[in-house]
Every structure is written in structure tokens, then in C-alpha cells.
Amino acid sequence: MILGPDQTIGGIYRLFRKCSGGADCGVLGVNGSIRPSCLDKVLCALQVNGRVFIDFGGGDGRAQVASLLKGAISAYGYELPANKAHQFVLNAVLSKCPEDVITRVHWISKDIDELAELPDGTASCAFSFWVGIPLATQEKILSLCASSLSIRSVCVFRDSKWRAPEDGEV
């Protein structure tokens, strides 16, 4: 059973891979994926235990599900409406989860650039994987977090493929 006492983030990744039919990180619109060990470090740094987690560019929801494993109360993920394949994979994974997990994961089909603000109290910690996210959207994410009354910690992930913001659009 997912999110049991012996569950690991690596195990969650394997479940997502199985439910995606092996299309892991190959679904249209995916710019990359954070490795399980890095995601574990991110979630620990954000201190998600007992908090509400939000993922800007939530993809297939693996970071949301992993945050629950690390003790998050609930998890929200914003993803572009066109990326229905991601939502399909998340729903397949959630179909294998206990009801309390299903009710705590929220996949929001919305373009981040179109958000005026976050609903108050939506989240207390935020994450975004910035590989492939345009500079304007990165700035929008930081602006949304800064204007939120509830977000207390933010972590963005970049790797060697990501250029510095001063280099312009990616």
C-alpha cells in the first residue's frame, strides 16, 4: 500500500513509472524531473511535516505525493490545462492509494501566469522545478509566494541544463 511505513520516495517514483506505462519524463510538456534523492532533500529543507505543500508546475504530481510521505497535511500542484496526460498518470497512481491520500492531493489545472493571487492559506511551503520554465513565469511564482500570507518557505530546483535568470528566457 502506498505511503505505508516502509514506503520511500524511490518507491513512489517506481509507482509513477508503472502507472505511466514507462512514459516517465517523456510525456508531452515535461521539461525534466527531479531525482528521488534530490526531492527528498528539497522536502526536508522545506520542512513539509505538518504543513501544506504547493508545487508550481506540478507535472504528474509525484512531488505532491512524496510530500505526504514526508508528513505534509495536504499538497497542491498547479499544472498547465493542456497537460492532461499528467493528470491521467496522477489519477492512476491515486487509484492505488488509500482514501486519506486521495483527499489530500489537489491537482489544479491552471496556467501560473494567469494567477492573480493564491487563495489565502492554500500553502505554507512552495516548490518549483525551474528547468524549462520561462523567466517571466519564474518571476510570477516568486511574486505569488511573496504576496501570500501563508507561505513561509520556498525552494526552486535547477540543474546544469538551467541557465541563470540574467541569461534570459530558457
GIGI-V434921 format. One record per residue. PSI is psi as a letter, one per 20 degrees, with the letter a starting at -180 (* if undefined). NEAR is the number of other C-alpha atoms within 12 Angstrom. D_FIRST is the distance of its C-alpha to the first C-alpha in whole Angstrom. Layout:
psi=<PSI PSI>
near=<NEAR NEAR>
d_first=<D_FIRST D_FIRST>
This chain:
psi=<p q k r h j q r h h h g g h g g g g h j k j j o j j q p i p i a q p q g h g h g g g h g h i l i p j r p q p o o l i c j j h h g g h h h h j j q g r p q p p q p h i l h h g h g g g h g g h i j q q h h g g i i p o o o n q p h i i p h r q p p j g q i q q q p o i p i p q g h h g h g g h g g g h i p i h p i q p p q p q a i i p q q h i i a q *>
near=<18 29 29 18 12 12 19 24 33 25 24 38 34 23 33 38 24 18 26 26 18 15 18 30 24 18 24 17 24 27 27 27 31 33 24 22 19 22 35 29 23 32 41 27 21 32 27 39 22 21 30 36 49 53 47 45 44 45 46 51 48 47 48 49 52 50 44 41 36 34 27 32 31 35 42 44 42 39 35 28 21 19 27 24 28 37 31 22 31 39 27 23 35 32 21 22 25 17 14 17 30 27 19 29 39 35 38 32 26 24 22 32 25 18 21 16 21 32 18 15 21 29 35 34 41 44 43 44 38 37 28 28 36 25 22 20 27 31 23 24 37 27 21 29 36 20 18 24 19 24 31 24 28 32 32 32 31 27 18 11 16 23 19 19 19 12 10 16 18 20>
d_first=<0 4 6 6 9 9 8 12 13 14 11 11 14 13 11 14 16 15 15 18 19 20 22 21 24 26 26 29 30 27 29 27 24 23 22 19 21 24 21 20 24 24 21 23 26 26 24 22 20 22 23 23 22 24 24 27 27 23 23 19 18 16 18 17 13 14 16 14 12 16 16 18 19 18 19 22 23 26 26 29 30 31 27 26 24 22 21 20 17 16 16 14 11 11 11 7 7 8 11 12 11 13 16 16 16 20 21 25 27 30 33 33 37 37 36 38 36 33 32 33 30 28 27 28 27 27 26 28 28 31 32 34 34 38 39 40 37 36 39 37 34 36 38 35 34 37 38 35 36 32 31 32 30 30 29 30 29 32 32 35 35 36 40 41 41 45 45 44 42 39>
